[in-house]
Amino acid sequence: MHRKLFTFLRFFLVVAALGVAVFLAFFSSSSKSADHRIVFVLDINRTMNTQDVLLNAKNISRLQAAKHIIATTLLADPHSSYGLVLFNAGAEYILPPTFDTWTFLLYLNDVTTNLLPDWTKDFAQLTLFLHSNLSTTYLILSDFDAVYNGKVSLPASTSLLGMWSSAWAQVRTSNGILYYDNGKSVFSARNDQFAHTLGFPYTSLSDLTAFSPQKLLFHGLVTLNTIQYLRIYALLWVLVILAVLL
């Protein structure tokens, strides 16, 4: 009788432990905690002025498209707090995560490609600004027109969004070459190869009509704070130990 009881208890504990393990593995991808922070990391290099993104049958600039995505995402999910980092040859934390939607949108509206020194964009600069945090997701919006130098280190909760024209293609319209600042012809395009070398989930779009904030929120999303995760891990270990001892 006692042997059957111990066998049943061991079976129950093993099933419970497996259930907790599955929860830890998959729960974070399906929901989001109330204190979750999303930080948008926005490329403001002059290449972002290229007008090659389609929105409602009209070409807009890459920067306008990125700002549209950010604003749409924020309005679609007002329960998270949002922050904004700008980068080019350097980087700047413009706005820490805030629940004040309208303040965020005011800052976003005034973002141009003239806010930081313009030179070759440096993704390595982001290493100093993006820090691993269980409650923070980072989304980098860029054309990724850069060269990998092996020095980029980003948090695990980072996702990448590249839209714009096809990789390394010269951007053209029926009227000829599109232009950006100072009348220089456009030879910059989305560099998927560089984006993939960063080793993070990467999504690319060419038409904002197909953009869905719900699908973008977010790769690597963490849904529980540190204390909650520690408690669940502790429960998992207790169940495993009891199953072994019985």
C-alpha positions in Angstrom: 0.0 0.0 0.0 2.7 2.4 1.0 4.8 1.5 -2.0 1.9 2.3 -4.3 1.4 5.6 -2.5 5.0 6.5 -3.0 4.9 5.5 -6.6 1.9 7.7 -7.2 3.5 10.7 -5.3 6.7 10.3 -7.3 4.7 10.2 -10.6 2.7 13.3 -9.5 5.8 15.2 -8.6 7.5 14.4 -11.9 4.4 15.5 -13.8 4.3 18.7 -11.7 8.0 19.4 -12.3 7.5 18.9 -16.0 4.6 21.3 -16.0 6.7 24.0 -14.2 9.5 23.4 -16.7 7.2 23.9 -19.6 5.8 27.0 -18.0 9.3 28.5 -17.7 10.1 27.6 -21.3 7.0 28.8 -23.0 5.0 31.2 -20.9 7.2 34.2 -21.7 6.4 34.0 -25.4 2.6 34.2 -24.9 2.0 37.1 -22.5 3.5 40.2 -21.0 3.9 41.5 -17.5 2.4 44.9 -16.4 5.8 46.3 -15.6 7.4 45.4 -18.9 9.6 48.0 -20.6 10.2 48.4 -24.4 13.1 50.5 -25.6 13.2 51.5 -29.2 16.7 51.9 -30.6 16.4 54.2 -33.7 19.0 54.6 -36.4 19.2 58.3 -37.4 22.0 58.1 -39.9 21.4 60.2 -43.1 20.7 57.0 -45.0 17.4 56.9 -43.0 16.2 59.9 -45.1 16.0 57.7 -48.2 12.4 57.7 -49.4 11.9 54.0 -50.3 9.3 52.7 -47.8 5.7 52.2 -49.1 2.8 53.5 -47.0 -0.7 53.8 -48.5 0.8 53.7 -52.0 3.2 56.5 -51.2 6.9 56.5 -50.6 8.1 57.9 -47.3 11.5 58.0 -45.8 13.0 55.2 -43.7 13.0 57.5 -40.7 9.4 58.4 -41.2 8.5 54.8 -41.5 10.4 53.9 -38.3 8.6 56.7 -36.4 5.3 55.4 -37.8 6.1 51.9 -36.5 7.1 53.2 -33.1 4.0 55.3 -32.7 1.6 52.6 -34.0 3.2 50.0 -31.6 3.0 52.4 -28.6 -0.7 53.2 -29.3 -1.6 49.5 -29.8 -0.1 48.5 -26.4 -0.4 51.4 -23.9 0.2 49.1 -20.9 4.0 48.9 -21.3 6.4 51.7 -20.6 8.5 52.9 -23.6 12.0 54.4 -23.9 14.0 55.8 -26.9 17.7 55.5 -27.8 19.0 57.2 -30.9 22.3 56.2 -32.6 24.5 57.1 -35.5 28.3 57.5 -35.1 27.4 57.9 -31.4 24.4 57.0 -29.3 22.1 58.9 -26.9 19.4 57.8 -24.4 16.8 60.4 -25.3 14.0 59.2 -23.1 14.0 56.5 -20.3 11.0 54.1 -20.2 7.9 56.0 -19.4 4.1 55.4 -19.3 3.5 59.0 -20.4 2.5 58.3 -24.0 2.1 61.9 -25.1 5.5 63.0 -23.8 7.1 60.1 -25.7 5.3 61.0 -28.9 6.4 64.6 -28.6 10.0 63.6 -28.3 9.6 61.1 -31.2 8.0 63.8 -33.4 11.1 66.0 -33.2 13.6 63.2 -34.1 15.6 64.0 -37.2 18.9 62.8 -38.7 20.6 66.0 -37.5 20.5 65.2 -33.8 23.8 63.3 -33.6 27.1 63.6 -35.4 26.7 62.0 -38.8 29.4 59.5 -39.9 29.6 55.8 -40.4 26.9 54.3 -38.1 28.4 52.4 -35.2 26.4 49.6 -33.7 29.2 48.9 -31.2 28.1 52.2 -29.4 24.9 50.4 -28.3 26.9 48.1 -26.1 27.2 51.1 -23.6 23.5 51.9 -23.7 21.6 48.6 -23.8 21.8 46.5 -20.6 20.4 43.0 -19.9 17.3 43.3 -17.8 14.5 40.7 -17.4 11.8 43.3 -17.7 13.2 45.1 -20.8 12.9 44.3 -24.5 15.0 46.3 -27.1 13.9 46.8 -30.7 16.5 48.2 -33.1 15.0 49.9 -36.1 17.6 50.4 -38.9 18.5 49.8 -42.5 21.6 48.0 -41.0 23.8 49.6 -43.7 27.0 48.9 -41.8 30.0 46.6 -41.6 30.4 44.1 -38.9 33.5 44.6 -36.8 33.0 41.9 -34.2 32.6 44.3 -31.3 28.8 44.5 -31.0 27.4 43.1 -27.7 23.7 43.4 -27.1 21.2 42.0 -24.5 19.6 38.7 -25.2 16.1 40.4 -25.3 17.1 42.4 -28.4 15.1 42.1 -31.7 15.9 43.7 -35.0 13.6 45.4 -37.6 14.8 46.2 -41.1 12.5 47.5 -43.7 13.5 49.7 -46.7 14.8 48.5 -50.0 16.5 45.2 -50.9 20.0 44.5 -49.6 22.7 46.4 -51.4 20.4 47.5 -54.2 20.6 51.0 -55.7 17.2 52.7 -54.9 15.3 53.8 -58.0 11.9 55.0 -59.1 10.2 55.5 -62.5 11.7 59.0 -62.4 15.2 57.8 -61.8 17.3 57.7 -58.6 15.8 58.8 -55.4 17.7 61.4 -53.3 18.4 62.1 -49.7 20.3 65.0 -48.1 22.2 67.5 -50.2 21.3 66.0 -53.5 23.5 62.9 -53.2 22.2 59.8 -55.0 21.2 56.8 -53.0 23.4 53.8 -52.9 22.4 52.6 -49.5 20.0 49.8 -48.9 18.9 47.4 -46.3 21.8 45.1 -45.4 20.2 41.8 -44.3 23.6 40.1 -44.2 24.9 42.5 -41.5 21.7 42.2 -39.5 22.0 38.4 -39.4 25.6 38.5 -38.2 24.3 40.2 -35.0 22.7 36.9 -34.1 19.3 38.2 -32.9 15.7 37.7 -34.2 15.4 39.7 -37.4 12.3 40.8 -39.3 12.3 42.8 -42.5 9.4 44.6 -44.2 9.1 46.5 -47.4 5.5 47.7 -47.1 4.1 49.3 -43.9 0.6 48.3 -45.0 1.5 44.8 -43.8 2.9 45.9 -40.5 1.3 44.4 -37.3 2.4 45.6 -33.8 1.0 42.5 -32.3 3.3 40.3 -34.4 6.3 42.5 -33.5 5.7 42.5 -29.7 8.3 40.9 -29.3 11.0 38.3 -29.7 12.7 37.5 -26.5 9.9 39.0 -24.4 10.3 38.4 -20.7 7.0 38.3 -18.7 8.0 37.9 -15.1 10.2 39.9 -12.8 13.3 38.4 -11.2 11.7 37.5 -7.9 8.8 35.7 -9.6 11.3 33.7 -11.7 13.4 32.8 -8.7 10.3 31.5 -6.8 9.2 29.4 -9.8 12.7 27.9 -10.2 12.8 27.2 -6.5 9.5 25.3 -6.8 10.9 23.3 -9.7 13.9 22.2 -7.7 11.8 21.3 -4.7 9.6 19.1 -6.9 12.6 17.4 -8.5 14.3 16.8 -5.1 11.2 15.3 -3.6 10.7 13.1 -6.7 14.2 11.7 -6.3 14.0 11.2 -2.6 10.7 9.3 -2.7 
